[in-house]
Amino acid sequence: MTIDSQPPAPLPPLPRAPSQAAWDAMTPAERAATIDDLPLMLPLAHIIQRGMAEGDEHLETRYHARDTLRRWYRSRERRVYVGSEMAVYYPGEEAASPDVFAVRDVPTHWRKSWVVTEEGKGVEWILEVLASGRRAKDLDRNVVRYASLGVLDYFVFDIRTRRLHAWRQAAPGVRRYEPIRKTGDSFASLVLGLELLVVGRKLRFRQGTSELLTAEDLIERLEETVAELAVNVEEQSIRAEQETARAERETARADKEAARAAAAEAELSALRAEIERLRAR
């Protein structure tokens, strides 16, 4: 057997959270210490296998989705936690690290990891961004695994094909998925209360008829507003200069007319004085 034909080395085991029974038996201090000891990331071999550093588009799609959802729920004062690339621990299960995930009705403070037994709630919505490879993982294995963990909605955005795949729990409490039917150009997520769709090359979120703005959208709109204001300021400055010049011309004309009137008045006074002098003679 040549070196090239050697089977790949087995991956190291994924970290696991304690079972529910073990967690229940712990003191608060032991639980805190256990959470501190849980790895914040998957082993490097797993990260490489699942598609680490798959390019700018892969990264931006994840972060735009996370940041757009965070901003949307914050603006509506909704307590929805949205995380990305974070270790998620279910009791007794191997750790997972979804590209983006969401949990409703929980505090939204920053976290290092999501430990279900500590949070008291599992993940409800997951988005995986498929860039290169990992198709069987995202489109097959995760469909079974996330359903078994009780994740309510599961979406996959395939960057190469520009397609969305979506599943949800077949029924409340049933840990099996069924495909979400596409309505028009979008898939509805009951967890998010939003629709997901592909516009051009990008994954977008929509509520009703309005697409949620990404950070890039906001920056572009602000830049457009600044440009419009700059044009308005320049136009107003030009008009002000024109008005000032017009006013200066009017002032000069008025000064000339006043000077002529004063000269005429002086001439008139001089003539009257001459008339009086002649009469006196």
Residue, then its C-alpha position, 0 to 999 in steps of 0.5 A: m500500500t502506497i502512502d497516497s492510498q493510506p486511509p485517512a487517520p481517524l478523527p479525534p473524538l468530539p467533546r461532550a457535555p455531561s449527561q443530564a443525570a450527571w448534570d443534575a447531580m452536580t453542585p452549582a460550583e461544579r457546574a460552573a467549573t464544568i462549563d469553564d472546562l468545555p472546549l470553546m471550539l471543535p478539535l482542529a481536525h474537525i474544523i478542517q473537515r467541516g470546511m474551515a476558511e472557505g473564502d470570503e463569501h462563506l464568511e460574509t454570508r454567515y456574519h451577515a445572517r447573524d448580524t442582520l438577525r441580531r439587529w432586527y430582533r434588537s430593534r423590536e426588543r425581542r429576546v432572541y439570541v443569535g450565535s455563530e461558529m460557537a460550540v453547542y453542547y447537548p447533554g451527553e452528545e457530541a459538540a456541534s458548531p452550527d454556522v448560525f443558530a437562534v434561540r427565542d425568549v432567552p437573555t441576549h448577553w454574549r456567550k463563549s458556548w451554548v450549554v443546553t443544561e445551563e441555558g435550560k433550552g436547546v437551539e431552535w433554528i440553525l443555518e448552515v452555509l455550504a460552500s465546498g464539500r461537506r454536502a453529505k454532512d449538511l444535507d443528509r447527516n445534519v438533517v437526521r442529527y438536528a431533528s433528533l436534538g429537537v432543533l425546530d427549523y433547519f436551513v442550508f444555503d448552498i453558495r455554489t448552486r444558489r439554492l436554499h434547502a429547508w426542513r422543520q419538525a414534522a409535528p410538535g415533539v416529533r424529532r423528525y424533519e419534513p421539507i418546508r414547501k417553498t412559497g413563491d420565492s421564499f421559505a418561511s421560518l416559523v421560529l424566526g417569524l421571517e422568510l428566507l430567500v436568495v436574491g442574486r447571489k445573496l441570502r436575504f431575510r424578509q418580513g412581509t414585503s420588506e427585506l431586512l437590511t444588512a450592515e452593507d445595506l445600511i452603510e450604502r444608504l448612509e453613504e447615499t444620504v451623505a452624498e445627497l446632503a453634500v450636494n444639497v450643501e454645495e447647492q445651498s452654498i452656491r445659492a448663498e454666494q449668488e444671493t450675497a453677490r446680488a445683495e452686494r450689487e443691490t447695495a452698491r446700486a443703492d449707494k450710488e442712488a443715495a449719492r446721486a440723491a445727496a448730490a442733487e439735494a446739495e445742488l438744490s440747496a445751493l440753487r435756493a441759496e443763490i435765489e435768496r441771495l439774488r432776491a436780497r440784492 
